[in-house]
Each structure stands twice: as structure tokens, then as C-alpha cells.
């Protein structure tokens, strides 16, 4: 194992520990605050956001519009990650620019940011999967992508559950049903909606929306990118365990 792979393994171990931590007091307070904010937000806005997330989730499971990059076999881990880092940087800059434009437009243009940002995130995850050598033509790989999404944008309680799915992915994927309609999209959209409310609702406030949109989108995409890298690193290390031990 070379120094790069050793550094990656150390970072993955730290990430795994973070995924398994119990909910913190601050996390519980944030959840309580989110629930209060949810009660203030008009119901029609909740319905619009929920419908958007549902449609995007189903598009990921059923659609082909995200299949823009083929898996790249035979590359070293540093080669893969050099491109991955570059693509994450592209998407977070694009997300920040889009958030600034929609945030400057007040509540209705700000609401348009939700489907646009969600689409950017999903396209980035599909690219990252291919760059790590996984074919998203297989619907089970798309489920893995949605699990990554949940790890990045869920409560710590939900994060612990989802982490167990991906840490034992080979076994878990064999247990997935052939019918992708059985995916629990409802829990997925509820967790995501609740997570982003606190960060994104301020984007709807006139006067500060643009600044909030730029910062929030940049940070949210950065967080998703880091989560995806560690989730695929974990699989890469497991799949290449024998070769790395020989090295």
C-alpha cells in the first residue's frame, strides 16, 4: 500500500467513526428547531418541495437522463480521485452561481432553486460513481447513490441505519428486490427536506437570499462530494484488499 492509499484509508476510518456517532445534543437541538421552522412555513411550499424531491428520486431510479459517463476501468485510485475532485469543484461552483441568481429573486424564484440544486447533486453523484468504476445502468448502483445522498443529508439516527447498508453493501445489494418500486423514497424525501430547511429557507428572504444561496449551495454540494468520495473509497479499499495487502 502506497502513501496515498494509506492516507485515504485513514480518512475513511475517521469518516466511518463520524457516521456511527450517536446524535449529539446540538444535533437534537437542530432537529427541534427544524420542526419549529416547518410549522411556520406555508403548507403549499412544503407540498411543492416534497413533490420535487419525489419526482427527482423516481427519475434517478427509473430514468436514463443521468447516464452521461461510462465507468472507467484500469485507473489507479489517485487518477480516479484527481478527476473526482475536479468534478466536485465544477458542480459546487455551478451550484453557488445558481443559488445566487435564484436567491436574489425572492421567494418564488428561490423555490426554483430546489429542483435545480437537486438535479446538480444527482448528476454529480452519477459522475462520481462512474469515475470510481461503477455502472449506474444497474439499478442497485442507483440505490447506492441514494444511500450516499441520505448519508449526507439526514439526521444522525437515519445516518446510522443507512451506513450499515453501505458498509455491508455486497450482502445488502443481494437482498434488494428486483422491483425498484419498493425503494423507500418517502423516508428519503422527508429526511432530505427536513435537513435542507434550516440551511435553505433563509434563501427565500428578500435582501439576503442571494448571499445565502451562494454559501448554502456551495457547502451542501461540498458535503455531498466528500460523503460520496468516502463511500466509494470504502468500497474500493474492500474490493482491492487482497492486492493492497500484497503490496
C-alpha positions as CSV (number, residue, x, y, z in Angstrom):
1,X,0.0,0.0,0.0
2,X,1.5,3.3,-1.0
3,X,1.3,6.6,0.9
4,X,-1.7,7.9,-1.0
5,X,-3.7,4.8,-0.2
6,X,-2.6,4.8,3.4
7,X,-3.8,8.5,3.7
8,X,-7.1,7.5,2.1
9,X,-7.6,4.6,4.4
10,X,-7.0,6.9,7.5
11,X,-9.5,9.4,6.2
12,X,-12.1,6.7,5.6
13,X,-11.7,5.4,9.1
14,X,-12.3,8.9,10.5
15,X,-15.4,9.2,8.3
16,X,-16.7,5.8,9.4
17,X,-16.4,6.8,13.0
18,X,-18.3,10.0,12.3
19,X,-21.1,8.1,10.6
20,X,-21.6,5.8,13.7
21,X,-21.6,8.5,16.4
22,X,-24.7,8.8,18.4
23,X,-26.8,12.0,18.0
24,X,-25.2,15.0,19.7
25,X,-27.0,17.5,21.9
26,X,-26.5,20.1,19.2
27,X,-28.0,17.7,16.6
28,X,-31.1,17.2,18.7
29,X,-31.5,21.0,19.2
30,X,-31.2,21.5,15.4
31,X,-33.9,18.9,14.8
32,X,-36.1,20.6,17.3
33,X,-35.5,24.0,15.6
34,X,-36.2,22.4,12.2
35,X,-39.6,21.2,13.4
36,X,-40.5,24.7,14.6
37,X,-39.5,26.2,11.3
38,X,-41.5,23.6,9.4
39,X,-44.6,24.6,11.3
40,X,-44.1,28.2,10.2
41,X,-43.6,27.5,6.5
42,X,-46.8,27.6,4.5
43,X,-48.2,24.1,3.7
44,X,-48.2,24.8,-0.1
45,X,-44.4,25.3,0.0
46,X,-43.9,22.0,1.9
47,X,-46.0,20.3,-0.8
48,X,-44.0,21.8,-3.6
49,X,-40.7,20.8,-2.1
50,X,-41.9,17.3,-1.3
51,X,-43.2,16.8,-4.9
52,X,-40.0,18.0,-6.3
53,X,-37.9,15.6,-4.3
54,X,-40.2,12.7,-5.0
55,X,-40.1,13.3,-8.8
56,X,-36.3,13.6,-8.7
57,X,-35.9,10.4,-6.7
58,X,-38.1,8.5,-9.1
59,X,-36.2,10.0,-12.0
60,X,-32.9,8.6,-10.5
61,X,-34.4,5.1,-10.1
62,X,-36.3,4.9,-13.4
63,X,-34.8,7.4,-15.8
64,X,-31.7,7.4,-18.1
65,X,-31.0,11.2,-18.2
66,X,-28.2,11.0,-15.7
67,X,-26.3,8.3,-17.6
68,X,-23.7,10.7,-19.0
69,X,-20.5,9.0,-18.2
70,X,-19.3,5.4,-18.6
71,X,-17.3,3.6,-16.0
72,X,-13.5,3.9,-16.4
73,X,-11.7,0.6,-15.6
74,X,-8.0,0.2,-15.1
75,X,-7.3,3.6,-13.4
76,X,-5.3,3.9,-10.1
77,X,-7.0,5.5,-7.1
78,X,-5.1,8.7,-7.4
79,X,-6.0,9.0,-11.1
80,X,-9.7,8.5,-10.3
81,X,-9.7,11.0,-7.4
82,X,-8.0,13.7,-9.3
83,X,-10.9,13.8,-11.8
84,X,-13.5,13.3,-9.0
85,X,-12.1,16.3,-7.1
86,X,-12.2,18.4,-10.3
87,X,-15.8,17.5,-11.0
88,X,-16.9,18.2,-7.4
89,X,-15.3,21.7,-7.7
90,X,-17.2,22.2,-11.0
91,X,-20.6,21.3,-9.5
92,X,-20.2,23.4,-6.3
93,X,-19.2,26.4,-8.3
94,X,-22.2,25.9,-10.6
95,X,-24.5,25.4,-7.6
96,X,-23.2,28.5,-5.9
97,X,-23.8,30.6,-9.1
98,X,-27.3,29.2,-9.5
99,X,-28.1,29.8,-5.8
100,X,-27.0,33.4,-6.1
101,X,-29.2,34.0,-9.1
102,X,-32.3,32.3,-7.7
103,X,-31.7,33.7,-4.2
104,X,-31.8,37.3,-5.5
105,X,-35.2,36.8,-6.9
106,X,-37.2,36.4,-3.7
107,X,-39.5,33.6,-2.6
108,X,-40.8,32.3,-5.9
109,X,-37.5,32.3,-7.8
110,X,-35.9,31.0,-4.6
111,X,-38.2,28.0,-4.7
112,X,-37.0,27.2,-8.2
113,X,-33.6,26.6,-6.7
114,X,-34.7,23.3,-5.1
115,X,-35.2,21.2,-8.3
116,X,-32.1,22.9,-9.9
117,X,-29.9,22.1,-7.0
118,X,-31.2,18.6,-6.6
119,X,-30.5,17.9,-10.3
120,X,-26.9,19.2,-10.0
121,X,-26.3,16.9,-7.0
122,X,-27.7,13.9,-8.7
123,X,-25.7,14.5,-11.9
124,X,-22.5,14.9,-9.7
125,X,-23.2,11.6,-7.9
126,X,-23.7,9.7,-11.2
127,X,-20.4,11.0,-12.5
128,X,-18.6,10.1,-9.3
129,X,-20.0,6.6,-9.4
130,X,-18.7,6.1,-13.0
131,X,-15.3,7.6,-12.1
132,X,-14.9,5.0,-9.4
133,X,-15.7,2.3,-11.9
134,X,-19.3,1.5,-11.1
135,X,-22.0,1.2,-13.8
136,X,-25.2,3.1,-12.8
137,X,-27.1,1.2,-15.5
138,X,-27.6,-1.3,-12.7
139,X,-30.5,0.0,-10.6
140,X,-28.8,-1.3,-7.4
141,X,-25.9,1.2,-8.0
142,X,-28.6,3.9,-8.2
143,X,-29.9,2.8,-4.8
144,X,-26.3,3.1,-3.5
145,X,-26.3,6.7,-4.9
146,X,-29.5,7.4,-3.0
147,X,-28.0,6.0,0.2
148,X,-25.0,8.3,-0.2
149,X,-27.5,11.1,-0.5
150,X,-29.1,10.1,2.7
151,X,-25.8,9.8,4.5
152,X,-25.0,13.4,3.5
153,X,-28.4,14.9,4.2
154,X,-30.2,13.0,7.0
155,X,-30.4,13.1,10.8
156,X,-27.8,11.2,12.7
157,X,-30.3,8.5,13.6
158,X,-31.1,7.8,10.0
159,X,-27.4,8.1,9.0
160,X,-26.5,5.2,11.3
161,X,-29.1,3.0,9.7
162,X,-28.1,3.8,6.1
163,X,-24.4,3.4,7.0
164,X,-25.0,-0.2,7.9
165,X,-26.5,-0.7,4.4
166,X,-23.4,0.5,2.6
167,X,-20.7,-0.9,4.9
168,X,-22.2,-4.3,4.1
169,X,-23.1,-3.4,0.6
170,X,-22.3,-6.7,-1.2
171,X,-24.6,-8.6,1.2
172,X,-27.2,-5.9,1.3
173,X,-27.3,-5.4,-2.5
174,X,-28.1,-9.1,-2.9
175,X,-31.1,-8.7,-0.7
176,X,-32.6,-5.8,-2.7
177,X,-35.8,-6.6,-4.5
178,X,-36.0,-6.8,-8.3
179,X,-38.9,-4.4,-8.1
180,X,-37.4,-0.9,-7.6
181,X,-40.8,0.4,-6.8
182,X,-40.2,-0.9,-3.3
183,X,-37.4,1.7,-2.5
184,X,-38.4,3.8,0.5
185,X,-38.5,7.1,-1.3
186,X,-40.8,8.6,1.3
187,X,-38.3,8.4,4.1
188,X,-35.6,9.6,1.7
189,X,-37.5,12.8,0.7
190,X,-38.6,13.5,4.3
191,X,-35.1,13.3,5.7
192,X,-33.7,15.4,2.9
193,X,-36.4,18.1,3.1
194,X,-36.0,18.4,6.9
195,X,-32.2,18.7,6.6
196,X,-32.2,21.4,4.0
197,X,-34.9,23.5,5.5
198,X,-32.7,25.2,8.1
199,X,-29.9,25.9,5.6
200,X,-32.1,26.9,2.6
201,X,-35.2,28.7,3.9
202,X,-33.2,31.9,4.6
203,X,-32.6,32.0,0.8
204,X,-36.2,32.9,0.4
205,X,-35.9,36.1,2.4
206,X,-35.6,39.2,0.3
207,X,-32.3,41.1,0.7
208,X,-30.2,38.2,2.0
209,X,-31.3,35.4,-0.3
210,X,-28.5,35.8,-2.9
211,X,-25.7,35.6,-0.3
212,X,-27.4,32.6,1.5
213,X,-27.9,30.8,-1.8
214,X,-24.3,31.1,-2.8
215,X,-22.9,29.9,0.5
216,X,-25.5,27.2,1.2
217,X,-25.3,25.6,-2.2
218,X,-21.5,25.6,-2.2
219,X,-21.4,24.0,1.2
220,X,-24.2,21.5,0.5
221,X,-22.5,20.2,-2.7
222,X,-19.1,20.1,-1.0
223,X,-20.6,18.0,1.8
224,X,-22.2,15.6,-0.6
225,X,-19.0,15.3,-2.6
226,X,-17.0,14.4,0.5
227,X,-19.5,11.9,1.5
228,X,-19.6,10.3,-1.9
229,X,-15.8,10.1,-2.1
230,X,-15.5,8.3,1.3
231,X,-18.4,5.9,0.5
232,X,-16.7,4.9,-2.8
233,X,-13.3,4.8,-1.2
234,X,-14.6,2.3,1.3
235,X,-15.8,0.0,-1.5
236,X,-12.6,0.5,-3.4
237,X,-10.5,-0.5,-0.4
238,X,-12.6,-3.5,0.3
239,X,-12.6,-4.7,-3.3
240,X,-8.8,-4.2,-3.6
241,X,-8.0,-5.5,-0.1
242,X,-6.0,-8.6,-1.3
243,X,-3.9,-6.6,-3.7
244,X,-3.2,-3.9,-1.2
245,X,-2.1,-6.4,1.4
246,X,0.3,-8.0,-1.1
247,X,1.7,-4.5,-1.8
